[in-house]
Amino acid sequence: CFTAHGWLEGTVVQLDFDGDKDSGRVPYLVELDASGQEVLAPKDIPELIVAAGQQPAEPWHLKQARELRERGFEYAKEAKHKVLFDPSQLSRWFLPGFLRATGAWRASGDVKMLKLNQLPGIKVETTGVISFQCLTLEFCNLLVEEILKYQAGGFPQRPPNSMNNYGLVLNGIGLKPVFSAMLQDYLQGIAARLFGPEDMRDSSLPAKDLGGENWGGDSLSAHHTFVVRYQPDEDQSLDMHVDECDVTFNFALTPADSFEGNDLVFCGMLGSVSHRKHLHSYKHQQGRCVMHLGKRRHGALPISSGRRMSLIMWCKSPLFRQSDEYL
């Protein structure tokens, strides 16, 4: 029987099974041999259920995804810096000023206790784009070392997204729990104050500059977290685009003096009158986060020397995407 975990052997325990109100009647109820779990086989077609030993070859993309998951969790056991894989250590990776600014919200759960103007070094780069000092240099350097070790170790890897060829998907090497905790416990309050419902958005900075819109910033629960790498002999630049997410957090991992060029450039929101108008250029500073909506058009200018690496979190709110406001 084909499941989310690939082909698994089992026994058909009932034909023409009358399932619940959601599934209705299905051809097979299968008990998996390994776990004893009962699963439904909705259609009698080779892609879903076959006789034992007759399953087709695993599609290459599913095989790659499975190998990445399996090898990724294996890698965590031999990581150079195992502390990076421990969600309980997250607080040590944030600057003291950031922890102070977010402390009242984190302690109370009341997002209105978080004031954006108290974030260290906060700057409104352009409408709807803010940056602030966030991560320690120690974290940035350790993460870069860990990525380079993984890539040199022959572990499976795939491009971080459909646009970048060089980098690493961190969710696939055992770091997803860490970044899930980072999103929920340290970043979501900021997203809510900037891109949440109107009654949650902050007024400590000029509203016209914040360009606040509700994009589910208060309910971000899914993320694709990865690192991108730019250097003259690899990915040199990135065309203007929008991200496959609701809110983007982009953290610089490498020092600003370690590369030349490669500034981020921002235009307006997709579909707006300014969506092709250059509004601002931003130069990365190690440990600093730049934050914007996924649908804000942006790109990266060519890099002329050195190497730049960034940690990027594409965050989504499945809850908001089901709302009338999103639709």
NUNUDO-608655 format. One record per residue: x, y, z of N, C-alpha, C in turn; residue number from 1; residue in three letters. Coordinates in steps of 0.1 Angstrom, whole numbers. Each point is the difference from the previous one (the first is absolute). Last residue first. Example, Ala and Ser with C-alpha at 12.3 -4.5 7.8 and 13.67 -1.06 7.14 Angstrom:
2
 n_east n_north  n_up ca_east ca_north ca_up c_east c_north  c_up   n res
    128     -22    71       9       11     0     -8      11     8   2 SER
      3     -57    -1      -9       12     0      9      12     0   1 ALA
This chain:
327
 n_east n_north  n_up ca_east ca_north ca_up c_east c_north  c_up   n res
    -88     346     6      -6       -4   -13     -6      12    -8 327 LEU
     19       7    44      10       -5   -10     -6      -3   -13 326 TYR
    -29      12    34       8       12    -3     11      -4   -10 325 GLU
    -30     -33    18      -6        8   -11      9      12    -4 324 ASP
     24     -44    21     -10       10     4     -5       8   -12 323 SER
     35     -35     3     -14       -6    -1    -10      11     3 322 GLN
     46       9     4      -2       -3   -14    -14      -7    -3 321 ARG
     17      10    44      -4       13    -7     -3      -3   -14 320 PHE
     15     -36    25     -12        4     6     -5      13    -8 319 LEU
     43     -19    -9     -11       -7    -6    -14       4     5 318 PRO
     47      26    -2     -11       -1     9    -11      -8    -7 317 SER
     58       5    -7     -14        1    -5    -10      -2    12 316 LYS
     56      13   -14     -10       -4    10    -14       2    -6 315 CYS
     56      -4   -12     -12        3    -6    -12      -6     9 314 TRP
     53      14     9     -12       -7     5    -11       5    -8 313 MET
     58       0    -3     -13        5    -4    -11      -9     5 312 ILE
     56      15     3     -10       -9     5    -14       6    -2 311 LEU
     49       8   -27     -11        5     7     -9     -12     5 310 SER
     53      15   -22     -10      -10     3    -10       6     9 309 MET
     43      14   -37     -10        4     9    -10     -12     3 308 ARG
     54      12   -19     -11      -10     1    -10       6    10 307 ARG
     42      21   -35      -3       -5    13    -12     -10    -1 306 GLY
      2      38   -37      11       -7     6     -5      -6    13 305 SER
    -30      21   -31      13        1    -8     11      -7     6 304 SER
    -57      -4    -3      11        0     9     13       1    -8 303 ILE
    -52      17   -15      12       -9    -2     10       2    12 302 PRO
    -51      11    12       9        5   -10     12     -10    -1 301 LEU
    -51     -12    16      14        2     5      9       4   -11 300 ALA
    -57       5    12      10       -8    -6     14       3     6 299 GLY
    -60       7     3      13        4     5     10     -10    -8 298 HIS
    -57      14    11      10       -3   -10     14       4     4 297 ARG
    -43     -15    31       8       12    -4     11      -4   -10 296 ARG
    -30     -31    22      -5        5   -12      7      14    -4 295 LYS
      8     -24    42       4       -8   -11     -3       6   -14 294 GLY
      8      32    43     -10       -9    -5      5      -8   -12 293 LEU
     35      18    37      -9        5   -10    -11     -10    -3 292 HIS
     51      13    29     -13       -7     1    -10       7   -10 291 MET
     56      -7    18      -9        8    -8    -13      -8    -2 290 VAL
     43      -2    37     -11       -6    -7     -7      11    -8 289 CYS
     53      -9    22     -11        9    -2    -11      -7    -8 288 ARG
     44     -19     8      -9        0    12    -12       8    -1 287 GLY
     39      14   -31       0      -13     7     -9       1    12 286 GLN
    -10      30   -42      10        1    11     -2     -13     8 285 GLN
    -14      19   -54      -1       -9    12     11       3    10 284 HIS
    -25      34   -35      13       -7     2     -1      -8    12 283 LYS
    -38      24   -36       4       -4    14     12      -8     0 282 TYR
    -34      36   -31      11      -10     0      5      -2    14 281 SER
    -49      20   -25      10        1    10     11     -11    -3 280 HIS
    -38      12   -29      -3        8    11     12       1    10 279 LEU
    -16     -12   -55      11       -2    10     -3      10    12 278 HIS
    -38     -20   -34       8       12     3     10      -3    11 277 LYS
    -35     -29   -19      12        0    -8      9      12     3 276 ARG
    -42      -7    22       6      -13     1     13      -1    -9 275 HIS
    -34      37    12      14        1     2      8     -13    -1 274 SER
    -48       5    -2       5        9   -11     15       1     1 273 VAL
    -21     -46    17      -2       14     4      6       9   -12 272 SER
      2     -49     2     -13        5    -4     -2      15     3 271 GLY
     36     -24    29      -5       -6   -13    -14       5    -3 270 LEU
     31      32    30      -7      -13     1     -5      -5   -14 269 MET
     42      33     0     -13       -1     7     -5     -13     0 268 GLY
     53       4    -2     -11        7    -7    -13      -1     8 267 CYS
     57      -8    11     -14       -2     2     -8       9    -9 266 PHE
     52     -26     7      -8       12    -5    -14      -3     1 265 VAL
     51     -17    22     -14       -2    -2     -7      12    -6 264 LEU
     54     -10    -6     -10        6     8    -14      -5    -3 263 ASP
     46     -12   -18     -10       -9     5    -10       7     9 262 ASN
     53      16    -4     -12        0    -8    -11      -8     7 261 GLY
     47     -12    17      -3       13    -7    -12      -2    -9 260 GLU
     22     -26    48      -4        0   -14     -3      14    -5 259 PHE
     14      -9    44       5      -13    -6     -4      -1   -14 258 SER
    -12      35    34      13        2    -7      6     -12    -6 257 ASP
    -41      -1    25      -2        9   -11     13       2    -8 256 ALA
     -9     -46    28       3       14     2     -1       8   -12 255 PRO
    -30     -44     6      14        3    -2      2      15     2 254 THR
    -44     -20     5       9       -9     7     15       4    -1 253 LEU
    -53      24    -3      13       -1    -6      9      -8     9 252 ALA
    -55      -3    -7      11        3     9     14      -1    -7 251 PHE
    -57       5    -9      12       -2    -7     12       5     9 250 ASN
    -57     -14    -2      11        4     9     13      -3    -7 249 PHE
    -55       5   -18      14       -5    -1      9       7    11 248 THR
    -56     -14   -11       9        9     6     14      -6    -1 247 VAL
    -35     -21   -24      -7       12     4      9      11     6 246 ASP
     13     -37   -39      -3        0    14     -8      13     2 245 CYS
     31     -14   -38     -11       -9     1     -3      -1    15 244 GLU
     22      44   -26       3      -13     7    -13      -8     2 243 ASP
     16      35   -41      -7        0    13      3     -14     6 242 VAL
     31      31   -36      -9      -11     2     -9       3    12 241 HIS
     46      16   -35     -11        5     8    -11     -11     1 240 MET
     50     -18    -8     -10        9    -6    -11       4     9 239 ASP
     51     -12    14     -13       -6     0    -10      10    -6 238 LEU
     57     -14     1     -10       10     3    -13      -7     0 237 SER
     41     -24    -4       5       13     1    -10      11     4 236 GLN
     11     -56     5     -11       10    -2      6      13     2 235 ASP
     39     -24    -8     -12       -8     3    -12       8    -4 234 GLU
     46      16     0       0      -12    -9    -12      -9     3 233 ASP
      6      43    24       2        2   -15     -1     -12    -8 232 PRO
    -27      -1    45      14        4    -2      2       0   -15 231 GLN
    -41     -11    41       4        8   -12     15       2     0 230 TYR
    -42     -31    27      14        3    -1      3       7   -14 229 ARG
    -43     -15    39       5        2   -14     14       5     1 228 VAL
    -35     -30    34      11       10    -1      3       1   -15 227 VAL
    -48     -14    29      11       -4    -8     11      11     0 226 PHE
    -54     -17    16      11        7     5     13      -6    -7 225 THR
    -57       3     0      11       -6    -8     12       8     3 224 HIS
    -49      -6    28      11        7    -5      9      -9    -8 223 HIS
    -51       9    30       8       -9    -9     12       8    -5 222 ALA
    -32      20    29       2      -13     7      8     -10    -9 221 SER
    -22      54    11      10       -7    -9      3     -13     7 220 LEU
    -31      38    12      -3      -15     1      9      -8   -10 219 SER
     -1      49     6      -3       -4    14     -2     -15     1 218 ASP
      6      24   -42      12        1     8     -1      -6    14 217 GLY
    -30       5   -42       1      -12     9     12       0     9 216 GLY
    -11      36   -30       4      -12    -8      2     -12     9 215 TRP
    -18      55    -1      -2      -13     6      3     -11    -9 214 ASN
     24      49     0     -11       -7    -5     -2     -13     7 213 GLU
     32      50     2      -6      -12     6    -12      -5    -7 212 GLY
     37      36    -5      -8       -6   -11     -6     -13     5 211 GLY
     31      34    22       0      -14     2     -7      -8   -12 210 LEU
      2      48     1      13       -6    -3      0     -15     2 209 ASP
    -38      26    11       2        1   -14     13      -6    -5 208 LYS
    -12       2    47      -7      -10    -7      3       1   -15 207 ALA
     35      15    39     -11        5    -9     -6     -10    -9 206 PRO
     17     -16    47       7        5   -11    -11       6   -10 205 LEU
    -15     -19    39      12        7     6      9       5   -11 204 SER
    -42     -27    -1      -1       14    -4     12       8     5 203 SER
    -15     -56   -14       7       10     9     -2      14    -5 202 ASP
    -34     -44    -7      11        7    -6      5      11     9 201 ARG
    -39     -29     8      13       -4     5     12       8    -5 200 MET
    -46       6   -14       0        3    14     13      -5     7 199 ASP
     -8      -8   -47       2       14     3      1       3    15 198 GLU
     16     -48   -17     -12        8    -1      2      14     4 197 PRO
     45     -19   -14     -11       -7     6    -13       8    -2 196 GLY
     49      10   -11      -8       -6   -10    -12      -8     5 195 PHE
     31      25    29       2        6   -13    -10      -4   -10 194 LEU
      1     -17    45       0       14     1      1       7   -13 193 ARG
      3     -47     2     -13        4     3     -1      15     1 192 ALA
     42     -19    -7      -8       -2   -12    -14       5     3 191 ALA
     29      -2    36       4       11    -9     -9       0   -13 190 ILE
     -5     -35    31      -5       12     5      3      12    -8 189 GLY
     18     -43   -11     -14        2    -4     -6      13     6 188 GLN
     45     -18     9      -2        9   -12    -14       3    -3 187 LEU
     18     -28    38       8       12    -1     -4       9   -11 186 TYR
    -21     -44    11       4        6    13      7      13    -1 185 ASP
    -16     -26   -39     -11        1    10      4       8    12 184 GLN
     33      -9   -34     -11        7    -5    -11       3    10 183 LEU
     37     -27    12       4       14    -2    -11       9    -5 182 MET
     -6     -47     4      -1        7    13      4      15    -1 181 ALA
      3     -26   -38     -14        0     3     -1       8    14 180 SER
     43     -10   -15      -6       11    -7    -15       2     2 179 PHE
     23     -38    19       6       13     5     -7      12    -6 178 VAL
    -12     -43   -15      -6        3    13      6      13     6 177 PRO
     18     -16   -43     -14        5     0     -6       3    14 176 LYS
     45     -19   -15      -2       13     7    -14       5     0 175 LEU
     21     -41   -22      -3       -2    15     -2      13     7 174 GLY
      7      -5   -48      12       -5     7     -2      -2    15 173 ILE
    -32      20   -33       3      -14    -4     12      -6     7 172 GLY
    -16      46     4     -10       -9     6      3     -14    -3 171 ASN
     27      34   -18       3       -3    14    -10      -9     6 170 LEU
     19       8   -51     -13        0     7      3      -5    14 169 VAL
     36      26   -33      -4      -13     7    -13       2     6 168 LEU
     35      21   -42      -5        2    13     -4     -13     6 167 GLY
      3      19   -53      10       -3    10     -5       4    14 166 TYR
    -25       6   -41       6      -13    -2      9      -4    11 165 ASN
    -46      34    -6      14       -1     4      5     -15    -2 164 ASN
    -45      10   -11       7       11    -6     15      -1     3 163 MET
    -36     -29    16       0       -1   -14      8      11    -7 162 SER
     14     -17    49     -13        4    -5      1      -1   -15 161 ASN
     35     -17    28      -9        6    10    -14       4    -5 160 PRO
     30     -41   -22       0       15     0    -10       5    10 159 PRO
     19     -46    13      -7        5   -12      1      15     1 158 ARG
     26     -48    22      -4       14     1     -7       4   -13 157 GLN
     27     -44    32      -9        5   -11     -5      14     2 156 PRO
     48     -15    19     -14       -2     3     -9       5   -12 155 PHE
     50       2     6      -6       -9    -9    -14      -4     3 154 GLY
     32      32    22      -1      -13     5     -7     -10    -9 153 GLY
      7      49    -4      12       -7    -3     -1     -15     4 152 ALA
    -36      30     9       2       -1   -14     12      -7    -4 151 GLN
     -9       7    46     -10       -9    -6      2      -1   -15 150 TYR
     28      30    23       3      -14     4    -10      -9    -7 149 LYS
     -8      45    -5      11       -4    -8      4     -14     4 148 LEU
    -34      19    25      -4       -2   -13     11      -5    -9 147 ILE
      9      12    44      -7      -12     0     -5      -3   -15 146 GLU
     23      40    10       9      -11     1     -8     -13    -2 145 GLU
    -25      39     2       7       -1   -13     10     -12     0 144 VAL
    -23      10    40      -9       -6   -10      7      -1   -14 143 LEU
     23      20    36      -2      -14     2     -9      -6   -10 142 LEU
      6      47    -1      12       -7    -4     -1     -15     2 141 ASN
    -36      27    13       2        1   -14     12      -8    -5 140 CYS
     -9       4    47      -9       -8    -7      2       0   -15 139 PHE
     26      29    25       3      -14     3     -9      -9    -7 138 GLU
     -8      46    -1      10       -4   -10      4     -14     3 137 LEU
    -50      14    14      14        2     4     10      -4   -11 136 THR
    -51      19   -10       8      -12     4     14       3     4 135 LEU
    -32      38    -9      -7      -12     5      9     -11     5 134 CYS
    -11      55   -20      11       -9     5     -7     -11     7 133 GLN
    -27      25   -40       4        2    14     11     -10     4 132 PHE
    -36      22   -43      11       -8     4      4       3    15 131 SER
    -44       4   -40       7        4    12     12      -9     2 130 ILE
    -41      15   -38      12       -8     2      8       6    12 129 VAL
    -42      18   -18      -2      -14     1     12      -9     1 128 GLY
      9      48   -18     -14       -4     4     -1     -15     0 127 THR
     48      13     7      -9        6    -9    -14      -5     4 126 THR
     35      -5    30       8        1   -12     -8       7   -11 125 GLU
     -2       2    54      -9       -2   -11      8       2   -13 124 VAL
     20     -16    48       0       10   -10    -11      -4   -10 123 LYS
     24     -13    53     -10       -1   -10      0      11   -10 122 ILE
     30     -14    39       4        5   -13    -11      -1   -11 121 GLY
    -13     -27    42      13        7    -1      3       3   -15 120 PRO
    -49      -1    21       9       -9    -6     13       7    -2 119 LEU
    -39      22    15      10       -4    10      9     -10    -5 118 GLN
    -38      18   -24      11       10     1     10      -3    11 117 ASN
    -39     -28    -8      10       -1   -11     11      10     2 116 LEU
    -29     -22    39       0       12    -7     12       0   -11 115 LYS
    -33     -35    32      12        1    -8     -1      13    -8 114 LEU
    -36     -15    28      11        3     9     13       2    -8 113 MET
    -40     -16   -20       0       14     1     10       6    10 112 LYS
     -9     -47    -7       8        5   -10      1      15     0 111 VAL
     -7     -37    39      -7       11    -6      8       7   -10 110 ASP
     15     -37    28      -8       -4   -12     -8      11    -6 109 GLY
     33      -1    38     -14        2     2     -9      -6   -10 108 SER
     49      -1    -1      -4       -4    14    -15       0     2 107 ALA
     20      15   -41       3      -15     2     -4      -5    13 106 ARG
     -5      47   -10      -9       -9    -8      3     -14     2 105 TRP
     29      30    21     -14        1     6    -10      -8    -8 104 ALA
     46       1   -16      -2       -7    12    -14       1     6 103 GLY
     24      20   -40     -11      -10    -2     -4      -7    13 102 THR
     35      33    -2     -11        6    -7    -12      -9    -2 101 ALA
     41     -15    21      -7        9     8    -12       6    -7 100 ARG
     27     -29   -24      -7       -8    11     -7      10     9  99 LEU
     28      18   -33     -12       -6    -6     -8      -7    10  98 PHE
     41      19    13     -10       10    -2    -13      -5    -7  97 GLY
     37     -30     8      -7        4    13    -10      11    -3  96 PRO
     12     -34   -40       6       11     7     -8       4    13  95 LEU
     -2     -51   -20      -5       14    -2      7      10     8  94 PHE
      8     -48     2       4        5   -13     -6      13    -4  93 TRP
     -8     -25    42      14        4    -1      5       6   -14  92 ARG
    -44     -19    10       1       13     5     15       5    -1  91 SER
    -13     -46   -13      -3       11    -9      3      14     5  90 LEU
      3     -48    17      11        9     0     -2      13    -8  89 GLN
    -30     -38     4       1        6    13     11      10     1  88 SER
     -8     -28   -40      -9       12     2      1       7    13  87 PRO
     37     -29   -27      -7       -1    12     -9      13     2  86 ASP
     34     -10   -35     -12       -9    -2     -9      -1    12  85 PHE
     43      24    -1      -9        7   -10    -13      -8    -2  84 LEU
     36     -17    27      -8       10     7    -10       7   -10  83 VAL
     34     -31   -15     -12       -6     4    -10      10     7  82 LYS
     42       3   -34      -5        9    11    -14      -5     4  81 HIS
     22     -25   -32      12        7     6     -4       7    12  80 LYS
    -28     -43   -16       2       14    -3     12       5     7  79 ALA
    -22     -45    -2      14        2    -2      3      15    -4  78 GLU
    -44     -16     9       7       -8    10     15       3    -1  77 LYS
    -32      18   -32      -1        7    13      9      -7    11  76 ALA
     -7     -19   -44      11       10     1      0       6    14  75 TYR
    -35     -30   -12      13       -7     3     11      10     2  74 GLU
    -41      15   -15      -1       -3    14     12      -8     5  73 PHE
     -2      11   -46       0       12     8      0      -3    15  72 GLY
     -5     -34   -32      14        3     2      1      13     9  71 ARG
    -44     -14   -11       7      -11     7     14       4     3  70 GLU
    -26      29   -27      -5       -1    14      8     -10     8  69 ARG
     11       3   -45       3       12     7     -5       0    14  68 LEU
    -12     -35   -28      14       -1     4      4      13     7  67 GLU
    -43       0   -18       1      -10    11     14      -1     5  66 ARG
     -9      27   -37      -5        6    12      1      -9    12  65 ALA
     13     -17   -42       9       11     4     -5       6    13  64 GLN
    -27     -31   -21      11       -7     5     10      10     6  63 LYS
    -37      16   -23      -4       -5    13     12      -7     7  62 LEU
      6      16   -44      -2       11     9     -4      -4    14  61 HIS
      5     -32   -35      13        5     4     -2      11    10  60 TRP
    -35     -41    -2       3       12    -9     13       7     6  59 PRO
     -7     -52     7      -3       12     7      4      12    -9  58 GLU
    -15     -49   -19      12        7     5     -4      14     6  57 ALA
    -38     -37     1       9        6   -10     12       7     6  56 PRO
    -26     -44    21      -1       15     0     10       6   -10  55 GLN
    -10     -48    13      -3        5   -13      0      16    -1  54 GLN
      5     -29    40      11       -3    -9     -1       6   -14  53 GLY
    -44      -7    29      13        1     5     11      -4    -9  52 ALA
    -45      19   -20       4      -12     7     14       2     5  51 ALA
    -27      45    -6       4      -11    -9      3     -12     9  50 VAL
    -19      56     0       0      -13     6      3     -11   -10  49 ILE
      4      47   -11      -4        1    14      1     -14     7  48 LEU
      8      10   -47       8       11     6     -3       0    15  47 GLU
    -22     -30   -31      14       -4     4      7      11     7  46 PRO
    -53      -5     6       8        3   -11     15      -2     4  45 ILE
    -49       1    22       7      -13    -4      8       3   -13  44 ASP
    -16      35    42      -2       -4   -14      8     -12    -3  43 LYS
     -1      20    44     -12        5    -6     -3      -4   -14  42 PRO
     23     -18    47       5        1   -14    -12       4    -9  41 ALA
     14       6    55     -10       -2   -10      6       1   -14  40 LEU
     20     -17    51      -1       11    -9    -10      -4   -11  39 VAL
     20     -15    53     -10       -2   -11     -1      12    -9  38 GLU
     41     -21    34      -9       11    -3     -9      -4   -12  37 GLN
     38     -26    19     -14       -4     4    -10      11    -3  36 GLY
     50      -2    -9      -6        8    11    -13      -5     5  35 SER
     25     -23   -36      10        5    10     -6       7    12  34 ALA
    -28     -17   -37       7      -11     7      9       6    11  33 ASP
    -46      23   -17      14        0    -4      8     -10     9  32 LEU
    -52       1   -18       7        0    13     15      -1    -4  31 GLU
    -46      17   -29      13       -7     0      6       2    14  30 VAL
    -48       4   -30       5        4    13     12      -9     2  29 LEU
    -28      14   -48       8       -8     9      3       7    13  28 TYR
    -30      18   -36       2      -14    -4      7      -8    11  27 PRO
    -31      41    15      12       -1    -8      3     -15    -3  26 VAL
    -41      39    18       4      -14    -2     12       0    -9  25 ARG
     -4      43    30     -11       -8    -6      5     -14    -3  24 GLY
     22      41    21       6       -9   -10    -11      -7    -8  23 SER
    -12      31    35       9        7   -10      5      -9   -11  22 ASP
    -28     -16    36      -8        9    -8      9       7   -10  21 LYS
     20     -46    16      -8       10     7     -7       9   -10  20 ASP
      9     -49   -18       8        9     9     -9      10     7  19 GLY
     -5     -50   -23      -8       12     2      7       9    10  18 ASP
     19     -38   -37      -1        4    14     -8      13     1  17 PHE
     13     -38   -34     -12        9     0     -2       5    13  16 ASP
     31     -37     8      -3        5   -13    -13       9     1  15 LEU
     41     -16    37     -14        1    -3     -2       6   -14  14 GLN
     42     -11    19      -8       -7    11    -15       2    -3  13 VAL
     52      -1   -25     -14        5    -2     -9      -7    10  12 VAL
     53       9     8     -10      -10    -3    -13       7    -2  11 THR
     54      17    -8     -11       -2    10     -9     -10    -5  10 GLY
     50      31   -10      -8      -12    -2    -11      -1    11   9 GLU
     22      45   -25       1       -8    12     -9     -12    -1   8 LEU
     24      45   -29      -7      -13    -1      2      -8    13   7 TRP
      4      53     6       5       -9   -11     -9     -13     0   6 GLY
     -8      36    30      14       -4     3      5     -10   -11   5 HIS
    -44      19     0       9       12     0     14      -4     3   4 ALA
    -28     -39   -23      -3       10    11     10      12    -1   3 THR
    -19     -48   -28       8       12    -1     -5      10    11   2 PHE
      0     -56    -1      -9       12     0      9      12     0   1 CYS
